[in-house]
């Protein structure tokens, strides 16, 4: 039975949070674009899957220059997705099913169609309206040289020049992302006040928390220096500035002012783990995304290092870690784990990179057990519970992601993990929309119906069935609810070797004996040889079918690229 949603005030410490990319989840009105009506139709599916919360990528009014991360109005739902009333109804309906709602806030920038930016362009140089952004004269006698050589997250320049009313070239404005996403000036009180009001707007409508996009990039050095070759802590001109922490302390005060405190989740990409942990102090964010784990290759040493480093970084601030295998920006695990280089980096994405999908599927199934057994919260990107691969053969004229175009066509972009979900074997769009409706906004590949929810629901060997068992067991096992964790280098008196990850959750004392009901052991074989398992161990979950996993006899050996949860 699912606990009532209000039963645990610290629900976020061990929650399973499902990411919904609205455009691609389900199309309720048949226009080819996912919408809130489609999400509402499938809330029962998410309840049965076993999630505790839904994180929605931006659903606000937007020109969609960057998939909704260019927000024009935070207090309105984009008409292609629905209405504000529908959003409020969805939040309430999900809560009735025991599912909380987390929404995205994008504080670094707004859309170039935002009223503030349109007013700034109209007002001209030196105006108060422009002070909310980063307008700056160019260098050189005629101002034709860019103010800095900062590089955009989407490659290329971070500055775009305006045109004066008389047609002459004007000032430049800063955009760390696309030109359609002008950066806000967080030194301006209007910017701070507006965002705290946005938080209250959605918290008052039942949102349980917010996910903060690009959380370490808001503040810029007003002197606009160039990026040093090796910036020290706090020395980067537009990443991880010390002033950020005062902003998030203000946000935490807003979140804590509610009878049921709201949750702040940061998207913080930082290699410096000590600096990362500062965002998780008790008066700042509750949790932050763990991108290091997601980007690591399928390698025991690399993953163990990432897990240990993550736990060590969170320990001083008593914050829970988060674990995620992919999201709407990252190559899906089934494809990524089948590659010779199974790590992830945006700069490495290229067309035609080969992958072995059979190997990728085995590893993705094992990774599901690995990530779900670690202490902290678990994020699941829509479609990963179906084992969907990255769609890498989208027609070039169908690609919409600006990362593709800003790379001059070298980077395939992120649309391959955003292809609309298959719900049924057949139909116009495999159940993404009503039969006979418009084609999905991105084309679905041949054979998409064979990995659909319908095709997998009654198949006990499917990825969907595995995820349902994983999440149900995770909820039911007391050992997985706390923070206790200990690495194991041997099992049943047998050394495991360097290619095996094994750890114990629950009572992790070396001298623990007797009743093992509160103890769970996770073993993952990342090597090329079978690993022996204790003959008397109780197998709770197995990621694959080899070695008796589908028989009444417990497996005695763990095959390569598989994982198991044991009572041992």
WOSULJO-V963485 format. One record per run of one state. SS is the DSSP state (@ for helix, = for strand, . for the rest). FROM is the first residue (numbers start at 1). TO is the last residue. If there is no record, write none. Layout:
# WOSULJO-V963485
ss=SS from=FROM to=TO
ss=SS from=FROM to=TO
This chain:
# WOSULJO-V963485
ss=. from=1 to=4
ss=@ from=5 to=7
ss=. from=8 to=10
ss=@ from=11 to=13
ss=. from=14 to=15
ss== from=16 to=20
ss=. from=21 to=21
ss=@ from=22 to=25
ss=. from=26 to=35
ss=@ from=36 to=41
ss=. from=42 to=42
ss=@ from=43 to=49
ss=. from=50 to=52
ss== from=53 to=56
ss=. from=57 to=59
ss== from=60 to=62
ss=. from=63 to=70
ss== from=71 to=77
ss=. from=78 to=83
ss=@ from=84 to=96
ss=. from=97 to=99
ss== from=100 to=105
ss=. from=106 to=108
ss== from=109 to=109
ss=. from=110 to=114
ss=@ from=115 to=123
ss=. from=124 to=127
ss=@ from=128 to=132
ss== from=133 to=133
ss=. from=134 to=134
ss== from=135 to=136
ss=. from=137 to=138
ss== from=139 to=139
ss=. from=140 to=144
ss== from=145 to=145
ss=. from=146 to=150
ss== from=151 to=151
ss=. from=152 to=156
ss== from=157 to=157
ss=. from=158 to=158
ss== from=159 to=163
ss=. from=164 to=168
ss== from=169 to=174
ss=. from=175 to=182
ss== from=183 to=184
ss=. from=185 to=188
ss=@ from=189 to=203
ss=. from=204 to=208
ss== from=209 to=212
ss=. from=213 to=243
ss=@ from=244 to=256
ss=. from=257 to=262
ss== from=263 to=266
ss=. from=267 to=272
ss=@ from=273 to=278
ss=. from=279 to=286
ss== from=287 to=288
ss=. from=289 to=290
ss=@ from=291 to=295
ss=. from=296 to=299
ss=@ from=300 to=315
ss=. from=316 to=321
ss== from=322 to=324
ss=. from=325 to=332
ss=@ from=333 to=336
ss=. from=337 to=345
ss=@ from=346 to=348
ss=. from=349 to=356
ss=@ from=357 to=373
ss=. from=374 to=376
ss== from=377 to=381
ss=. from=382 to=383
ss=@ from=384 to=386
ss=. from=387 to=395
ss=@ from=396 to=398
ss=. from=399 to=401
ss=@ from=402 to=406
ss=. from=407 to=414
ss=@ from=415 to=417
ss=. from=418 to=447
ss=@ from=448 to=451
ss=. from=452 to=452
ss=@ from=453 to=457
ss=. from=458 to=462
ss=@ from=463 to=476
ss=. from=477 to=477
ss=@ from=478 to=480
ss=. from=481 to=484
ss== from=485 to=487
ss=. from=488 to=489
ss== from=490 to=491
ss=. from=492 to=493
ss== from=494 to=495
ss=. from=496 to=499
ss== from=500 to=506
ss=. from=507 to=518
ss== from=519 to=525
ss=. from=526 to=530
ss== from=531 to=532
ss=. from=533 to=537
ss== from=538 to=542
ss=. from=543 to=556
ss== from=557 to=558
ss=. from=559 to=561
ss== from=562 to=567
ss=. from=568 to=568
